[in-house]
Amino acid sequence: MNVKLPPALTRRLPILDWGRSYDRATFANDVLAAVIVTIMLIPQSLAYALLAGLPAQMGIYASILPIVLYAIFGTSRALAVGPVAVVSLMTATAVGSVAAQGTPEYMTAALTLAFLSGLFLLGLGIFRLGFLANFLSHPVIAGFITASGIIIAASQLKHLLGISASGHNLLDLIASLLGNLGGVNWITLAIGVFATGTLFWVRKGLKPLLIERGLNAHLADTAAKSGPVAVVALTTLVSWLFSLDEYGVRTVGEIPQGLPPLTAPSFSLDVWTGLIGSAVLISVIGFVESVSVAQTLAAKKRQRIDPDQELIGLGMANLGGAFTGGYPVTGGFSRSVVNYDAGAETPAAGAFTAMGLLMASLFLTPLLYYLPQATLAATIIVAVLSLVDFSILKKTWAYSRADFAAVSITILATLGIGVEIGVTMGVALSVLIHLYRSSKPHMAVVGQVPGTEHYRNVLRHDVITQDTILTLRVDESLYFANARYLEDRVYDMVAQRPELKHVILMCPAVNEIDMSALESLEAINERLKELGVQFHLSEVKGPVMDRLKRCDFFGHLNGKVFLSQHQAVRTLTGSMSNNEVAA
């Protein structure tokens, strides 16, 4: 029996929607995708945990219950949730500010960060505040990810060289690396160079080679995506056979075998105070990255996602990680694309991936004792360098110098100061640029295009104007930040036209007039009335008219409101019949 569920329930629990039509064919496709993603996630999860300064197993723990919870509450059919490079780097920066790496307090702080991030995302989703993430512009995100990719790659060079190095920005990292070059472990370097070169080749060259040798495209693609696992297995085997740890090669070491532990975040006010700002940044950046990937993949199958429900799904995933030994997670680009390409049809593929990782946690972790850290570093470097894209600088320079400034400052601040300061400065600059632009909106004096009823900018077109009529078109909503600017422009133009009898404010792009702007319109009306000039409005949108009618603005207006600009000009020049004016 097909029971009709309340829409509100299926909206909050999407699994009740797609789960009702789940069949064997879908199950087979989801399981196949889960196997491929699981193979990819094992080395990635270990590597990203080490990037965050955490024990390797926490990367696997962060990829089990969070994935299941997202499958229940998330709306994307292909998004794969788990640790990602940028969030791992931000976790290391945030947690390192409140606890020393390697201590129990450090791990507890990571759990707390996931908890706070989950609470923040959940709150945004419940109150439908996902639009706030729109203040993080695409150029700023692109610049931040590019700079973060460079820092992440630089931070992993110490593992390729077998030396110690530290620093939260590129300058500190380079200085630390150069200061410790004398301690390079050449065996570690050889492993790192081999792993990095092989992974780059696997990513670009293995699939075409296999297809050329006669393997079908699907199997060749699967083999290429499994390349990192082969590199992990080979370097681990070599490390074990030759006991390379005795020659100074750093390995992952003992990884606890078993189920993810039950953990609890800290509820200390001091810890919360030290982490709350970072939790907000991680949440917003993670959400923007996640929802961008989810929307891109959904569009390919003509599906849709609900951004506010995505916030709830990601919030629940992070809360789950906080209580099962994880740290902040979000939807990852590379693993989501792999999940999609492998044929995942529903979020159940994520749940099956979680089961695969659970099996790995139960049975495979002892085999990773001799896994060289250099191999995991190579995995990270190959993954993050694909995120580095300096073409955004060229694009923004050609299109918008303001956006170029935002991108440049974000990149420079992230590289030179640190990830949190970098993205904060980028967001702040983006908001300031928006406020500056909207405080001085584009306004144009318009005239009639000959032979038409269209009115265009006098500086761009040959148009007909009247000495007694000034029409000013405003291409922005009117609010407190630009209301005084409008006043000043009108007064300046009126002062330069002594023969003026009418001023028409043309409002086709005005979607909102707030109280400050209303007072400015009233002031303009009174000033023009004193000068013997009538003040008119044209092409006012319905919702704006509705709000203006709630007050006594029209009772004091010394002019008229016209449906169209053409009607206004014909009426005021006396070229419209009385019947047309009444209409």
C-alpha positions in Angstrom: 0.0 0.0 0.0 1.4 3.4 -1.1 0.9 5.6 2.0 0.9 9.4 1.2 3.3 11.1 3.6 2.9 14.7 4.7 5.1 16.9 2.5 6.7 18.6 5.5 7.9 15.2 6.7 9.4 14.1 3.4 11.0 17.5 3.1 12.8 17.1 6.5 13.5 13.4 5.9 14.3 13.0 2.1 15.0 9.3 2.6 11.2 8.8 3.0 10.8 10.2 -0.6 13.5 8.4 -2.6 13.4 5.3 -0.3 9.9 4.4 -1.3 10.9 3.7 -4.9 14.1 1.9 -4.2 14.5 -1.3 -6.2 17.1 -4.0 -7.0 18.6 -2.1 -10.0 19.1 1.0 -7.9 20.6 -1.1 -5.2 23.1 -2.7 -7.6 24.2 0.7 -8.9 24.6 2.2 -5.5 26.6 -0.8 -4.2 29.0 -0.6 -7.2 29.5 3.2 -6.6 30.1 2.6 -2.9 32.8 0.0 -3.6 34.7 2.4 -5.9 34.3 5.4 -3.5 35.3 3.3 -0.5 38.6 2.3 -2.3 39.3 6.0 -2.9 38.3 7.1 0.6 40.5 4.8 2.6 43.8 6.6 1.7 42.1 10.0 1.5 40.5 9.8 4.9 43.8 8.8 6.5 45.7 11.5 4.7 43.2 14.3 5.6 43.2 13.3 9.2 47.0 13.7 9.3 46.6 17.0 7.5 44.3 18.1 10.4 47.0 17.1 12.9 44.8 14.2 14.1 45.4 10.4 14.4 44.9 8.8 11.0 41.9 6.7 12.2 39.9 9.8 12.9 39.7 10.3 9.1 37.9 7.0 8.8 35.7 7.6 11.8 34.7 11.0 10.3 33.5 9.1 7.1 31.2 6.6 8.7 28.3 7.9 10.8 28.4 11.4 9.1 27.8 9.7 5.7 24.9 7.7 7.1 23.2 10.8 8.7 23.6 12.8 5.5 22.0 9.9 3.5 19.0 10.3 5.8 18.7 14.1 5.9 20.5 15.3 2.7 18.8 15.9 -0.6 21.7 15.3 -3.1 21.6 11.9 -4.8 25.4 11.9 -5.5 27.1 14.1 -2.9 29.8 12.1 -0.9 30.4 13.6 2.6 33.6 13.3 4.6 36.8 15.0 5.4 38.2 17.4 2.7 41.5 19.1 2.3 40.5 22.7 2.9 38.4 21.9 6.0 41.1 19.7 7.3 43.6 22.5 7.0 41.2 25.0 8.7 40.6 22.4 11.5 44.4 22.2 12.1 44.6 26.0 12.3 41.5 26.4 14.6 42.3 23.5 17.0 46.0 24.4 17.1 45.0 27.8 18.6 43.4 26.2 21.7 45.4 22.9 22.3 48.8 21.4 21.5 48.9 18.9 18.7 49.2 15.3 19.8 47.4 15.9 23.1 44.0 14.5 24.2 42.8 18.1 24.5 43.6 18.6 20.8 41.4 15.7 19.8 38.6 16.9 22.1 38.9 20.3 20.5 38.5 18.8 17.0 35.3 17.0 18.2 34.1 20.2 19.7 34.7 22.0 16.4 32.6 19.4 14.6 29.9 19.8 17.2 29.8 23.6 16.9 29.9 23.4 13.2 27.0 21.0 13.2 24.9 23.2 15.5 25.6 26.3 13.4 24.6 24.5 10.1 21.6 22.9 11.7 20.4 26.3 13.0 20.9 27.9 9.6 18.9 25.1 8.0 16.0 25.1 10.5 15.6 28.9 10.2 16.1 28.8 6.4 19.1 31.1 6.5 21.1 29.4 3.8 21.1 32.6 1.7 23.7 34.0 4.1 26.3 31.9 2.4 25.7 33.9 -0.7 27.8 36.7 0.8 30.8 34.5 0.2 31.3 35.4 -3.5 32.6 33.0 -6.1 35.8 35.0 -6.7 36.7 35.0 -3.0 36.0 31.2 -2.7 38.1 30.6 -5.8 41.0 32.7 -4.5 40.8 31.1 -1.0 40.8 27.5 -2.4 43.7 28.3 -4.7 45.7 29.8 -1.8 44.7 27.0 0.5 45.8 24.4 -2.0 49.2 25.9 -2.2 49.6 26.0 1.6 48.3 22.4 1.9 50.8 21.2 -0.7 53.6 23.1 1.0 52.7 21.7 4.4 53.1 18.2 3.0 56.6 18.7 1.7 58.0 17.9 5.2 56.5 14.4 4.9 58.1 14.0 1.5 61.4 15.1 2.8 61.2 13.3 6.1 61.9 16.5 8.1 60.0 18.6 10.7 58.5 21.9 9.7 55.6 24.0 10.9 53.7 27.2 10.1 50.2 28.4 9.4 51.0 30.4 6.3 53.2 29.9 3.3 56.1 32.2 4.4 56.4 30.4 7.8 56.3 27.0 6.1 59.0 27.9 3.6 61.2 29.3 6.2 60.8 26.2 8.4 61.4 23.9 5.5 64.6 25.7 4.5 65.8 25.7 8.0 65.5 21.9 8.3 66.7 20.8 4.8 69.9 19.4 6.4 67.9 16.6 7.9 66.4 15.2 4.7 65.8 11.4 4.8 66.7 10.3 1.3 64.7 7.1 1.5 61.6 9.0 2.5 62.3 11.4 -0.4 62.6 8.6 -2.9 59.2 7.1 -1.7 57.6 10.5 -1.8 58.8 11.3 -5.3 57.8 7.8 -6.6 54.3 8.1 -5.0 53.7 11.6 -6.2 54.9 10.9 -9.8 52.9 7.7 -10.0 49.7 9.3 -8.7 50.0 12.1 -11.2 50.5 9.6 -14.0 47.6 7.4 -12.8 45.3 10.4 -12.8 46.2 11.5 -16.3 47.8 8.6 -18.2 46.6 5.2 -16.9 43.0 5.3 -18.3 44.0 6.1 -21.9 46.8 3.5 -21.7 44.3 0.8 -20.5 41.8 1.7 -23.1 44.5 1.5 -25.8 45.4 -2.0 -24.5 41.8 -3.1 -25.1 40.2 -2.7 -21.7 36.7 -1.2 -21.8 36.3 2.4 -20.7 34.3 1.7 -17.6 36.9 -0.8 -16.2 39.7 1.5 -17.2 38.1 4.3 -15.3 37.6 2.2 -12.2 41.2 1.0 -12.4 42.5 4.6 -12.7 40.4 5.7 -9.6 41.8 2.7 -7.7 45.4 3.8 -8.5 46.0 5.5 -5.1 45.1 2.2 -3.3 47.7 0.4 -5.4 50.3 3.0 -4.5 49.4 2.7 -0.8 49.7 -1.1 -1.0 53.0 -1.1 -2.9 54.8 1.4 -0.7 53.4 -0.3 2.5 54.7 -3.6 1.2 58.1 -2.2 0.5 58.2 -0.5 3.8 57.4 -3.7 5.6 59.7 -5.9 3.6 62.7 -3.7 4.2 61.8 -2.4 7.7 62.2 1.1 6.4 61.0 2.5 9.8 64.3 1.5 11.2 66.0 3.8 8.6 64.0 6.9 9.7 61.1 6.5 7.4 58.0 7.7 9.2 55.0 5.4 9.0 51.4 5.8 10.1 52.1 3.4 12.9 49.5 1.5 14.9 45.9 2.4 14.1 43.2 1.2 16.6 41.2 -1.7 15.2 37.4 -1.7 15.8 34.2 0.3 15.7 34.3 4.1 15.9 34.4 5.1 19.6 31.6 7.0 21.4 33.1 10.4 22.1 31.8 13.7 23.5 32.8 17.3 22.7 34.0 19.7 25.3 31.4 22.0 26.9 34.0 24.4 28.3 33.1 28.0 27.7 36.8 28.8 27.1 37.0 26.1 24.4 33.8 27.2 22.8 34.9 30.9 22.8 38.2 29.9 21.1 36.5 27.8 18.4 33.2 29.4 17.6 34.6 31.9 15.0 36.4 29.1 13.2 33.4 26.9 13.4 31.3 29.5 11.6 34.0 30.0 8.8 34.4 26.2 8.4 30.6 25.8 8.2 30.0 28.5 5.6 33.0 27.5 3.4 32.1 23.8 3.7 28.5 24.5 2.8 29.3 26.7 -0.2 31.7 24.0 -1.5 29.2 21.2 -0.8 26.1 22.9 -2.3 28.0 24.0 -5.4 29.0 20.4 -6.1 25.5 19.1 -5.3 23.8 21.5 -7.6 26.2 20.8 -10.4 25.7 17.0 -10.2 21.9 17.4 -9.7 21.5 19.5 -12.8 23.1 16.8 -14.9 20.1 14.5 -14.1 17.5 17.2 -14.0 17.2 16.8 -10.2 17.0 19.5 -7.6 18.4 20.0 -4.1 17.1 22.1 -1.3 19.9 24.3 0.1 18.2 24.7 3.4 17.7 21.0 3.8 21.4 20.5 2.8 22.3 22.6 5.8 20.4 20.3 8.0 22.0 17.2 6.4 25.5 18.6 6.8 24.7 19.8 10.3 23.5 16.3 11.3 26.6 14.8 9.7 28.9 17.0 11.7 27.0 16.3 14.9 27.4 12.6 14.2 31.1 13.0 13.8 31.4 14.8 17.1 30.1 11.8 18.9 31.9 9.1 17.0 35.5 10.3 17.0 35.4 12.5 13.9 36.0 16.1 13.0 34.3 18.6 10.7 33.2 17.2 7.3 31.5 18.4 4.2 30.7 17.3 0.7 33.9 16.7 -1.3 34.3 17.6 -5.0 36.5 14.7 -6.1 34.8 11.9 -4.3 31.3 13.2 -5.2 32.3 13.3 -8.9 33.6 9.7 -8.6 30.4 8.7 -6.8 28.3 10.2 -9.6 30.5 8.8 -12.4 30.4 5.3 -10.8 26.6 5.3 -11.1 25.3 6.3 -7.7 21.5 6.9 -7.9 20.5 7.6 -4.3 22.1 8.7 -1.0 22.1 5.0 -0.1 25.4 4.8 -2.0 26.9 6.9 0.8 25.5 4.6 3.5 27.0 1.6 1.7 30.3 3.5 1.5 30.1 4.0 5.3 29.7 0.2 5.7 32.8 -0.4 3.6 34.8 2.0 5.7 33.4 0.3 8.8 34.7 -3.0 7.5 38.1 -1.4 6.8 38.2 0.0 10.4 37.4 -3.5 11.7 39.8 -5.6 9.6 42.2 -3.6 7.5 43.8 -1.1 9.9 46.6 -3.5 11.1 47.8 -3.7 7.5 48.5 0.0 7.5 51.1 0.1 10.2 54.0 0.3 7.8 52.3 2.8 5.4 54.8 5.6 4.8 53.5 9.1 5.7 55.2 10.2 2.5 52.6 8.2 0.5 49.7 9.9 2.3 51.4 13.3 1.7 51.7 12.5 -2.0 48.0 11.6 -2.0 47.1 15.1 -0.6 49.5 17.0 -2.9 48.1 15.4 -6.0 44.5 16.0 -4.8 44.9 19.7 -3.8 47.0 20.8 -6.7 44.0 20.2 -8.9 42.2 22.9 -6.9 44.9 25.6 -7.7 43.5 27.8 -10.4 45.2 31.2 -11.0 43.1 31.8 -14.1 40.6 33.5 -11.8 43.0 36.4 -11.5 43.0 36.9 -15.3 39.2 36.5 -15.5 38.5 39.0 -12.8 41.1 41.5 -14.1 39.4 41.5 -17.5 35.8 41.6 -16.1 35.8 43.5 -12.8 38.8 45.3 -11.1 36.9 45.3 -7.8 36.5 41.5 -7.9 40.2 41.2 -8.9 41.1 43.2 -5.8 38.9 40.8 -3.6 40.6 37.7 -5.2 44.1 39.1 -4.9 43.7 40.2 -1.3 42.2 36.8 -0.4 45.1 34.9 -2.0 47.8 37.2 -0.6 46.3 37.3 2.9 45.7 33.5 3.0 49.3 32.8 1.8 51.0 35.5 3.9 48.9 35.5 7.1 46.8 32.3 7.3 43.6 30.7 6.1 41.1 32.2 8.6 42.4 35.7 8.2 42.5 35.3 4.4 39.0 34.2 4.0 37.7 36.8 6.5 39.4 39.6 4.7 38.0 38.3 1.4 34.5 38.2 2.7 34.8 41.6 4.4 36.2 43.1 1.2 33.4 41.6 -0.9 30.7 43.0 1.4 32.4 46.4 1.4 32.6 46.4 -2.4 28.9 45.5 -2.6 27.9 48.2 -0.2 30.1 50.8 -2.1 28.5 49.8 -5.4 25.0 49.9 -4.0 25.6 53.2 -2.2 26.4 54.8 -5.6 24.0 53.0 -7.9 24.0 53.5 -11.7 21.7 56.3 -12.6 21.1 57.5 -16.2 19.3 60.5 -17.7 17.2 59.0 -20.4 15.4 60.2 -23.6 13.1 58.7 -26.2 14.6 56.6 -29.0 13.2 58.1 -32.2 10.2 56.3 -33.6 9.8 54.1 -30.6 8.3 54.1 -27.1 11.7 53.1 -25.6 13.8 55.4 -23.4 17.6 55.0 -23.2 20.7 56.6 -21.7 21.4 59.9 -23.4 25.2 59.1 -23.2 24.8 55.9 -25.1 22.1 56.6 -27.7 20.8 59.3 -30.0 17.6 60.1 -28.2 14.9 62.9 -28.0 14.8 65.0 -24.8 12.8 68.0 -23.7 14.4 71.0 -21.9 11.5 71.2 -19.5 11.6 67.5 -18.5 14.3 65.6 -16.7 14.0 61.8 -16.5 16.3 60.0 -14.2 16.4 56.2 -14.3 17.6 54.4 -11.2 19.1 50.9 -11.7 19.1 49.8 -8.1 16.7 49.4 -5.1 16.6 52.5 -2.9 17.7 52.0 0.7 19.5 53.8 3.5 23.0 53.5 1.9 22.1 55.2 -1.4 19.2 57.5 -0.5 21.3 60.6 0.1 23.2 59.9 -3.1 19.9 60.0 -5.0 19.0 63.3 -3.3 22.4 64.9 -4.2 22.1 63.8 -7.9 18.6 65.2 -8.3 19.5 68.5 -6.7 22.7 68.9 -8.8 20.8 68.2 -12.1 17.9 70.5 -11.2 20.4 73.3 -10.3 21.9 73.0 -13.8 18.5 73.3 -15.6 16.8 76.6 -14.8 14.1 76.0 -17.4 13.1 72.6 -15.8 9.4 72.0 -15.0 9.2 68.3 -14.4 11.4 65.6 -12.9 10.4 62.0 -13.6 12.0 59.2 -11.5 11.9 56.1 -13.7 11.9 53.0 -11.5 11.8 49.8 -13.6 14.8 48.3 -11.6 13.6 49.5 -8.1 12.5 46.4 -6.2 12.5 48.0 -2.7 12.2 51.4 -1.1 13.1 51.4 2.6 12.1 54.0 5.2 15.3 56.1 4.7 14.8 56.2 1.0 11.1 57.1 1.5 12.2 60.1 3.6 14.6 61.1 0.8 11.8 60.9 -1.8 9.7 63.1 0.5 12.5 65.6 0.8 13.1 65.7 -2.9 9.4 66.2 -3.4 9.3 69.2 -1.0 12.5 70.8 -2.4 11.2 70.5 -6.0 7.8 71.9 -4.9 9.5 75.0 -3.5 11.3 75.5 -6.8 8.1 75.1 -8.8 9.1 71.8 -10.3 6.8 68.8 -10.3 8.1 65.4 -9.1 6.7 62.3 -10.9 7.3 58.6 -10.8 7.0 56.1 -13.7 7.1 52.3 -14.1 6.9 51.6 -10.4 6.6 47.9 -9.6 3.5 46.6 -7.9 5.0 45.5 -4.6 6.7 49.0 -4.3 3.4 50.7 -5.0 1.7 48.6 -2.4 4.1 49.8 0.3 4.0 53.4 -0.8 0.2 53.4 -0.6 0.4 52.4 3.1 1.8 55.8 4.0 0.7 59.3 2.9 3.4 59.8 0.3 1.0 60.1 -2.6 -1.1 62.6 -0.7 1.9 65.0 -0.6 3.3 64.1 -4.1 3.1 67.3 -6.2 3.3 65.2 -9.4 1.8 62.0 -10.8 2.6 58.3 -11.0 2.6 56.9 -14.6 2.3 53.4 -15.7 5.0 53.8 -18.4 7.7 56.4 -19.2 6.2 57.0 -22.6 2.8 57.8 -21.1 4.6 60.2 -18.7 6.4 62.1 -21.4 3.4 62.3 -23.7 1.2 63.6 -20.9 3.6 66.2 -19.7 4.3 67.5 -23.2 0.6 67.7 -24.0 0.7 65.2 -26.9 -1.7 62.7 -25.4 -5.4 63.0 -25.7 -7.6 63.5 -22.6 -9.0 59.9 -23.0 -5.4 58.5 -23.1 -4.5 60.4 -20.0 -7.6 59.1 -18.1 -6.7 55.6 -19.1 
